């Protein structure tokens, strides 16, 4: 779970101008060159805000351009975002926010194999696309509006009401597709602290949403969702116990109603050998309207709908401990185990002798493993280092095979050093070779390697000015995580910011 909390709009008049410029490395081999210039990227955004005691607001305008690091990957993006806060009373806050972005981009198709382009004697060209994909282009417009009312009735009770509208509209060229979709949502939540404020926290809420889509590839469909939830957090001595449940109702096109109940429990206990945590719970994911009803072409195959898709469900558990190993080192370790049912993945099926792609439910899957994070500040507080490692055993229990796109080993080694107004950092990431991919029968023989990526960064700040240098994939390592789609090559960018 990721919880994003936006900064409050500060009091007074403030502004920020931020510009970015950079470029992509050329392919490491002359046989892979696809253009006679170095691709670039850039962007500019401007933010202004004003805050008074009762009313505050901010507005951001910006745009970005990229030449892309492969053939047929240029893109432009324009965006704006705004936020307003009104405090009619010290215990009441009304917030309204919205954003809009328009993204126009060439669709980066899979790389071309022998016969699809001028491969210069090679079996495939990872930086070029098949000639039949030339001209694929998308314009995607997205926007949302949201409003929130928050009120603190007393030291023991507060509540929040929220409404939102999300709209997307895309148009494709070559092939020619389009879709318009909306999602209207609302939520009401209350938080109570009976007894001592730190002894117990009870949260109760309900939310609902209605989604609809009108499209030549998805058809005309709608989905209605409603959920109610409750959770209680209780202190018992030095431990904290949490228990809660959520029930979700989903109806597609006004048809049959499906319900999913998801309980969860957890506990945190500080001890002399670290802080222990344990949790267990059930979760689910409803298939999207696109997964249910898509009718299109992908990778040269027809993609057919499956309106009978079931929601994904899973039971997950974790036990972990966070403990200091000395005055400047800390270790966090956790074992996790997930038993999943009805995972949704694209699969091949044969209709009248013709292979097609359809989203289907995988009967059973198991994901288990180990998470380790070691942080240290040796020698001086100005230097911080960390090592993160994840071991993952992910299997399809039905076919007794490895789940697609799940690497077994992930490791990141990072170091940061700060001196006065200057800071420098480095990240070394390793992702083991993916053992299995979706559509294995077609793309399984394609070469796959482990990912070994080095990122470098540096920053400087003085008064209202700051600068940041970022070099991602500094060694220009060529690899892919998705079939016939390269991950970014070495990219250098410089960002200058002026803040008032």
N, C-alpha and C positions, 0 to 999 in steps of 0.2 A: 504494500500500500504506500502511495506517495501522497502526502498532504502538503499542498502549496499554500502558503500564507503570504499575501501581498503586503508590502510596506504601507503603513498609513501615510496619507498625504501630509507633508510637513506644513507647519504654519509659516506664513510669509510668502514672498514671491521667489520662485526658484525656476531654473532653466538648465537644460543640458543639450549639448550638441555632440553627437558621436559619429565618427566616420571610420570606415574600414576599407582597406585596399589590400590586395594580395594576388597570388597566382598559383597555378598548378604546375607541378613538375611535368616535363615531357616523359613519354614512355622510356624505360631504361634501355630499350633496344631500338635501333634504327628500323628494323623490320616491322616494328609496331607503330611507327609514326603515322598519324592520320591527318595532320595539319602542319602548315609551314610557319606557325607562330605559337607563342606560349599563351595558354589560356589564362584569363584573369577573372577576378571577382572583386566586388566592391559594394558598398552600401552606405547610406546616410540616414540618420533619424534625428529628429528634434523633439524635445519634450519641454513643456511648460506647465507650471502648476502654481496655484495660489491657494493659501489656506488662511481662513479667519476662524474665530471662535465657533461660529455656528455653521459655516458653509465653506466647503473646500472642493477643489476640482483640479483635474490634470488632463492633458491632451498630448498624444504622441502621433507624429506623422513620419513616415519613412519609406524607403524603398531599397531593393537589393537587386544586383545583377550577377550572373555567373555564366562564364563560357562553358563550364563543365569540364570534366577531366577525361571524358570519352567522346567518341563521335556522336553527334546528334543529341546533345545534352544541355543546350543553352536554356536559360530560364531568367525570368524577370518577376519580381514580386513587389506589390505596393500594399501598404497596410496603414491602418490608423486605429488607435485605441483611446478610449476616454473613460474617466471615472469621476463621479461626483458623490460627495458626502454631505449630509445635512443632519445636524444635531439640534433638534428642537428643544431638547431637555438633556441634562447631564446623563440620564439613564436610558436615553433613546437615540438610536442612530439609524438613519435611512441611507442606503448606499445604492447607487445606480451605476452600471458599467456596461460597456459595449465595445466591440471591435469589428473590423471588417478587413479582409485581405483579398487581393486578387492576384492569383498566381498563373502566369502564362509560361508554358514550358514545352520544349520538345521532349517527347517521351523516349527515355533511354531504353532501347530495346535490348534483348540479350545479344551477346556477341555472336558474330557470324562464324559458321563452320565452313568447311571446304565446299566451294561452289556457290556460297551465298554472297561472296564479295571477292575482291582481289586479295587472296591470302598470302601472296608472295612466296608460295612454296610451302607454307606452314599448314598444319592440320586445322588451325583455327586462328582468328585474330581477336584477342581479348579487348582491344580498344575500338574495334569497328563493329558495325551492325550489318545485318543482312539487308541487301538492297531493297527487298520487299517491304521493309519497315521504314524506309525513308518517307518523311512527310507526316509521321504520327505526331500530333500536337494536341495539347489540352489547355483549356482555360478553366480554372477552378476558382470560383468565388465563394467565400465563406464568411459568415458573420453571426454574431450573437448579441443578445440584449439580456440583461439580468438586473433584478432589483431585490434588495434584501432589507427587511425591517428587523432590527435587533432591539430588545428591551430587557433591561435588568429590573425586575419588579422588586427584588429585595436581595439581601446577601445570600438568601437560600434558594432563590429561583430566578431563572432567566429563560427567555424564549426567543425563537428566531423564525421568521417566515421568509420564504424565498420563491421567486418565480423566474423562469428563464425561457428564452426562445432561441434555438439554434437553427440556422438555415444554410444549406449548401446547394450550389448549382454548378454543375460542370458540363462542358461541351467538348467532345473529342472530335478530332479530324483524322481520318485515315487510320482506323475505321471511324465512321461517323456515329457517335453515340451521345446521349445526353441524359441528364437526370436532375430533378429538383426534389429536395427532401427537407422536411421540417421536423423539429422535435420541440414540443411544448412541455415544460415540466414545472412542478411545484412541490414544495416541501415545507412542513411545519415540524419544529423540533423544540423540545423543552428540556432543561437541565435543572435538577433539584439537588440540594445539599442538605438533607435532613440531619439533625444532630449537629455535631461539630463539623465545621466546613471541610476538614481534611479526612474525616472518618469514612464518609460515604458520598458517592456521586451517582445519581440515577439519571439516565438519559432515555427519553421516550420520543418517538417521532413517526411520521408517516410521509410518504412521497408518492407522487403519481406522474406519469408522463404519457404522451401520445406522440407517436412517430408516424410519418407518412412519406411515401415516395411516389413520384410520377416519372416514369422513365421508359425509353424504348428497349432497354436491356433488363430492367427490373420489373416492369409492368406498373400497375397502380395497386398499391397495397398499404396497409396501415397496421400498427401494432400498439396496443394499450398495455401499460404496466402500472401496477400498484404495489406498494410495499409498506409494511409496518414493522417497526423494530423497537427493541428495548434492551437496555444494558445497565448493569449495576456494578460499581467498583467499591469494594469494601476493604478497609484496613483492619487487619487482625494482628495485633502486636507489631512486629517489624515487617510483616508480609502484607502484600496487597493482592486481593482476589478479584477477579473479573468474570462475570457470567452474563450472557445475553443471547438473544435470538432475533432472527429476521425472517419474515415470511413474504414471499414475492408471488404475485399473480400476473400472468401474461396471457393476453388474448390476441390472436393474429386475424386480421380481417373480420373482427367481430365474431369469430367462431369459438370453438371450444376453449375453455379456460384451463390453464395448467398452473399448479401451485407448487412451490418449492419452499421447504422450511429449513433454515440454516442456523443451528445453534453454535455457540462457541464459549469456551472457558479458558481462563489463563491465570497465572499466578507469578508474582515476583517476590523473591526472598533474599535479602542481603545477609551474608554470612562472613565469617572470617576468611574464607577462601574465595571470595568474590560474590557477585550478585547472580543468583540463579533465576532462570525464567523457564516456564513451561506453558505450552498452549496447545489447544486442539480445537478444531472447528470444521464446519462444513461450508462449502461455497459453491456457486454455480455461475454459469455464463449463458445467457440466452443467445441463440443464433441470430445474427443480424438479418434484416430484410434482404440485404445483398446476397448473403450466403444462401438463403432459402430460395430466392427467385431469380438469380442471375442467369441470363441467356446471352452468351457472347463468344468470342474467340480468344484463346490464349495459347501461346507457344505452338500455333498451328493446329490446335485441336478445338473442337466445339466444347463449350462449358454449358452444362445443362442444369436446370433447377432441381431442387429437392425440397419441396414444401413440407415434408414430413420429418425434418431435422428435429432432434430432441435437444434440450439444454445440456450443456456440459455440467457435471457435478463432481465434487471431489471432497474427500476427508483429508485434512492436513494436520500434522502435529509437529511440534518442535520442542527441544530441550536445549538450553544454552547456558553459558556462564561467561560473565565479564569480570576479569580479575587483574589487579596490578601484579606485575612480575618483579617490580623493583621501583625505585624512585622515578625512573624515566621510561618505563616500558609497561604496556598494557596489552592483554590478550583477550579477545572475544571469540569464543568457539560455540558452534551450534550444530546439532544433528537434526535433520528434517526428514519427513516421510510424508508422501502424498499418494493416496489411492484415488485415481481419477476414473470416471465413468463417462462414456459417450463423448470423448474428445472429438472435435470437428476438424477434419483435415481433408484436403483435396485428394481424390483417388481416381484411378483409371477404371472405366467400365467399358464393356463392348456391347454396342447395340447394332444388330444386323451386320455384324462383322466389322463395324467401324469403331475405333477407340474414341471415347469421350471422357471429359473430366467432370466430376461431380463432387460436391462437398458431402461427406458422409461421416457418421459417428463411428469412431474407433471404440470397440466394445469395452476394453479395460486397459488402463495404463498405470504404471507405478513410477514415481519419481522420488528418489531418496538420495541423501548425500550428506556432505559435511561443508560447513562454512567456517573459515578461519580468518581473523583479522588481527594483525600484530602492529601496534603503533609504538613509536619510540622517539625520544628527543635526546639523543646522546650528545655529550660534550657541551652543548649549548642549547638554550631554548630557541635560538634563532633557526636551528636545524630540526626539521621534523621528517620522519620517515615512516612508511607504512608498507605492509605486505598483506595482500588479500588473496585468498585461495578458496576456490570452490571445487569440490569433487561431486559429480552428478552421475548417478546411475538411473537412466530413464529408459523404460522398456514398455513395449506394447505387449500386454499380457495375453492378448488373443492370439497373435501370431508368433509370440516369443521372439521378437526382434527389437532392435534398438529404435527408439522414437526418433523421428526425423528432426534434423536441425538442432539436436541437443548435444553440444560438445561435452566430453567427459571431464576435461580439466580447463579451468579458467584461473589465471593468476595475474595480478597487477602489483608491480613494485613501484613505489612513488617516493620522491624526496623533494622537499621544498626548503629553501634557505632565504631568509629575509635579513637585510642589513639597511638600516635607516629607511630611505624611501625606495629602495630597490629590492625586488624579490625575484627568485629564479626557481624553476621546478622542472622535474622530469618524470614521465610515466613510462614504464615498460610493461606492455600487455602481451599475454600469451593465451591463445585459444587453441586447444588441441584440434586436430583434424576431425571434421564432422564425419561420423561413420556412415550415416544414412541420410538421404534427402527425400523429400516428397517427389513423386513421379520418378521413382528410382529406375523403373524399367527403361525410361528414355534418357535421363540425365545421369544415372549412376556411373557410367563409364567415364564421364568427364573428369579431368584432373582436379583433385582437391588437396590442399596443403594446410598445415597449421598456420595460424596467424601470429606473426611476431612483429609487433608495432611499437615504435619508439616515438613519443611525443615530447616536445620541448616547449617551455614557456618562460617568459620574463616580463616584468612590469616595473613601471616607474611612476611615482606620483609626487607632485610638488604643487601645493596650493590648489587652484581650481583645475590644473591640467594633470592628465594622466595618460600613459601610453602602455600598450600591451602588445607583445610580440608572441605569436603562436605558430609553431611548426608541428603539424600533425603528420604522422607517418614519415618521420625525418629520414629514414633509411630507404624510402621509396619502395617498400616491400609490396610485391604484387600478389594479391590473394583474393579469394571470393568466398562469401558465406551463403550466397543465394546462387542457384544454378545459372551459369553463364552471365553473371553480373559482377563486375569488378567492384571491390571496395575502394574508397578514395585513395588516390596516390598522394605523394608528398604535397602538402598544401601549406603555403606561408601566407600569413595575414598580419597586418599591423592595424591596430585600432587606437585612435586618438580621441580623447574625451575632454570636453570642457564643461565644468559644472559650476553653476552659480547658486 
